[in-house]
Amino acid sequence: MSSTESPDTGSAAALPVPPAGPGPQAGPAETVRTVTLPRLTLTVRAPAGTPSGQDGDGEYGDAGSRRPRERALYVHGLGGSSRNWSALMPLLADRVDGEALDLPGFGASPPPEDGNHSVSAQARAVIRYLDASGHGPVHLIGNSLGGAASTRVAAVRPDLVRTLTLISPALPELRPQLAAVPTALLAVPGVARLFSRLTHDWTPERRTREVLALCYGDPAQVTPEGFDSAVDEFARRLELPYFWEVMERSARGLVNAYTLGGQHNLWRQAERVLAPTLLVYGGRDRLVSHRMARRAAAAFRGSRLLTLPEAGHVAMMEYPEAVARAFRELLDGATTEPTEITVDAGRS
């Protein structure tokens, strides 16, 4: 584990979740498609060349020879989108055919018809997509809220999960980070709309700077192009008539998940996960404390733990190369014993 102390979290967050995060728009490097299921529509992003929507194992290798390929599914966090994975997916494309979902109400996916934004509902959306696509078992990779939903999926449908990778998973904390309190406040009825009114005059640029300061260990790592992309996406999302309602209901769903007991408790479900698990925590994460890393490593049997002292809440966007290396080691099964790695700052 890292001995790096968390930065001061005493300042109030302007918006307690990332809108989508820096990442390329769909272009030559990515494809985006819409999947329609009964009462649910999902947007799916994949690197160009990924055989999305194909059934069976009829993919091609680099030399054009037919060979089976394993699948990966990426699940973003509260307020994020499939674009959060645009830096990581290409780094793993030689090993897995990856797809990233826009969860219901986020990215380009419309809200679910039943209005249910609980963690269990997000997990069901993932399960429904995997069942419909026939792609399971997959390497399931989740961040924050997506990590909580992915934990549920792995616990209740082990047949769908080959390995589990959790990046700053939103698992219950007895003493949440101070900077995470505004996220919990969004769950209170009316607070999201109040925040919308109070920040009505804020520019998308200001909102984006506040978000990046909250979610990144070092916001200076964001390129000008990445910042402009995030601003454009934030401006688009703010125009959606359901933006604040989805934020409120999703935050409430996450808070409710923290209070569940019995077999539905997220920590209890973590103990039920059978898939080999990689845990990734950032030493500068202001939303999920890196102090939870050891508890998570104990809960997920035989798990591997990667600690990135300089990373914040979105390590797959800040240090994609380090996360990719750890994922490859998970696939390779380098050891049979749980491992713990601390990676120094830098993008090596």
C-alpha angles and dihedrals in degrees: 000000000000120000090206112125121230114256121252109289098184098109118091116250117239094212116003099213138050114255093213107309132232113311140125122281115242106283138125091328097051142036126209125199138171123238116199119203128168107294091347134084121188133187115218126198125196139168112266110272095032107132094233114180095019119127126222128011101300098129126130131239127224092276093048094255117141113249138150118266129199120230132231127197121199121205121194130214137252110311093003133108143207088280088074087078099049092103096047103040097066091051090060098037093104090059106034139018101239133200129180124208130217100219116227110291095013133093107351096333115107119228117275115266092240093053091230112148099165121134088251090053091051089050090050090052089055092047093048091051093049093046092049095045095044089220098128142152091054138168097257116208122184138175126205108316087010087056091055091048091046090052089056091048093051091047099048100031108033089161089070098051124072095171133356125219118186122189112194091333116205098240121156117282124194090210108031121201112271090234089058093060094087088058090056090047089058086068091065110097111257097012095101091053090046090052089049091055094044092052097038092119095048115114120232087246092059093046091050093050091052092049094048091048088055099043104035126070087216115014089192087076089072111099121229088248091051092049093050090049091052091048092052092049092047091051090050093049093049089059092059110105092221099045099107095037091054091048091051096047093044092050090048090050091053093048090048090051089056091058099047116115135194121030092342093061109115093228090051089050091049088059089054095056111114099180120100104264135209117197121198122191132176121221091216097045108138095187104044115032117235085219087077091065096089093047090050092048089054094047098050104063116235093358129164119228126209117187119193107191096197097042126101129200099311106050092162088065097038101041106013093156093057092047091048092052092051091048091051090052089051089054093045092050090220092182136014093222127078111266133206122202131181115196120202121231118285138076097259 
